[in-house]
């Protein structure tokens, strides 16, 4: 039985958000990158610093 933690590490959340963003870009190539990034930021409740990291380090 796995134990779920109520909070996850910042790195884990950022990795999951990055994977989600990559998946969304593949699924919806016609959507703007900014729109997809905002969707991921909301879903994972990212901090401004995490959002900036994704924005500056994720390339198609």
MARMIVO-714135 format. One record per residue: x, y, z of N, C-alpha, C, O in turn; residue in one letter. Coordinates in pm, whole numbers, plus 32768, in hexadecimal, padded with zeros to 4 digits. Each point is the difference from the previous one (the first is absolute). Layout:
XYZXYZXYZXYZA
...
***
This chain:
80557F8A80007FAB807680008059807C8000805A800C8053X
7F8D804F7F518052807A7FF87FC6806D80597F87800B8011X
80D2804380257FD6806F8055800980807FB18068801F7FC6X
7F2C802C80358001807F7FB9801B806F80647FCA8002806EX
808A805A7F698021807280537FA780757FD97FEA80177F89X
7FE2803380D87FA880707FE08047806F7FB37FC1804A7FB5X
80C17FC0805F804D80627FB4806E7FB77FB780357F9C8030X
7FEC80967F5C806B7FC37FB5807180637FF27FEB80798009X
808C7F547FE1807380577FF27FF4805A7F877FC27FDC7F9CX
807A809A806E7FFC80607F9180367FC37F807FC880157F95X
80A57FA18075803B7FC37F8A7FA27F9E7FBE7FF77FFA7F85X
7FC37FB680CE7FA27F9F7FC97F8E80457FB57FD97FD77F93X
7FF3809280A97F92804A7FC2802D803E7F7C7FB77FFE7F9EX
80C1803980618035803E7F8780167F977F937FE380197F8BX
804F7F72809B80157F947F9E7F7B7FD37FC67FF57FEA7F87X
7FA7800780CF7F7C7FD77FD07FC4806A7FA47FC47FDE7F9AX
804E809F80887FCC806D7FAE804680027F787FC080177F9AX
80C17FD28066804C7FFE7F837FD27F8D7FA77FF080117F87X
7FFB7F7B80B57FD07F8D7FB37F74801C7FC77FE37FDE7F8DX
7FC8805F80C47F7980237FD4800680647F8C7FB77FF37F9EX
809F8070806F800E80657F96802F7FC07F7E7FCB801E7F95X
80977F8A807480327FBB7F897F907FAF7FBE7FF37FFF7F86X
7FBE7FBE80CC7F917FB07FCD7F9780587FBC7FCF7FDE7F94X
800F809180AA7F9C805A7FC7802F803C7F7C7FB180107FA3X
80CE80128055803780387F837FF47F9A7F8F7FE280247F8EX
80357F5D80927FF27F977F9A7F6E7FEB7FDB7FE07FEF7F8AX
7FC8801280D97F717FE77FE67FBC80747FB97FA77FEA7FAEX
8082809080707FBE80777FCB8066805D7FBD801B806D8033X
801D7F697F5C806880517FBF7FCF80897FCF804F805B7FEAX
7F2E7FB280047FCB807F7FCF7FE78067806E7FF080767FE5X
800E7F5C80997FED805D806F8082804B801B806D7FCC7FEAX
7F8580AE80458077804F801D804A7FC680797FC37FCB805DX
80BF80417F9F80547FCF806D7FDB804680837FFC7FC1806AX
7FE880C07F8D7FDD804F80767F7F7FCB803F7FF77FF5807BX
7FA77FEB7F327F807FCC803180147F7B80487FC87FE9806BX
80887FBF7F5A801A7F7E803D804F801080827FE77FBA8061X
807780A17F9F804F801A80787FA780328071800F7FD58073X
7F9580847F6E7FA4803380677FA97F8F80377FE57FFC8078X
7FEF7FAA7F327FAF7F8F802B804D7FAA80637FC87FD58066X
80B580117F7E80547FAF8058801C804A80837FFF7FC3806BX
801980BE7F8C801B805080797F8B7FF9806280147FF58079X
7F7280117F517F897FFA80557FEC7F7480387FE57FEF8077X
80287FAD7F347FE97F76802B805D7FD880727FD57FBE805EX
80AA80697F9980627FD780648018806A806B80567FEF8056X
7F5F807F7FA5800B806B806380928029801380358001806FX
800A80227F21808E802380028017808D80367FAD80597FF1X
80C67FB7804F802780838030803180537F8A801F7FC77F97X
7FE980BC8077803780527F92808D7FD37FD6802180047F8AX
802F7FD380D680887FD17FE17FFB7F807FAC804D7FF17FA1X
7F5A7FB280837FF27F847FB37FCA801C7F74802B7FC17F9FX
7F79809D80567FCA80277F7D806D80387FA780097FDE7F8AX
8049807780AE806E803B7FB480627F957FD3803180037F90X
7FEB7F9E80C980597F927FDC7FCA7FB47F8780497FE87FA0X
7F387FF280667FC57FB77F8F800280547F8180227FCE7F95X
7FBB80AF80787FFA80587F8C808980107FBE800A80037F85X
805D800880CC808580197FC7804B7F807FDA806080057FB3X
7F767F878081804A7F867FE67FB97F997FA8803B7F9B7FDBX
7F47807E80047FB97FA27FAB800380337F707FD1806E7FE2X
80667F407FC7800580237F717FBF7F917FB2800D7F8A8021X
7FAD809B7F767FBF7F9D7FAA80657FA27FC47FDC7FA67FB5X
***
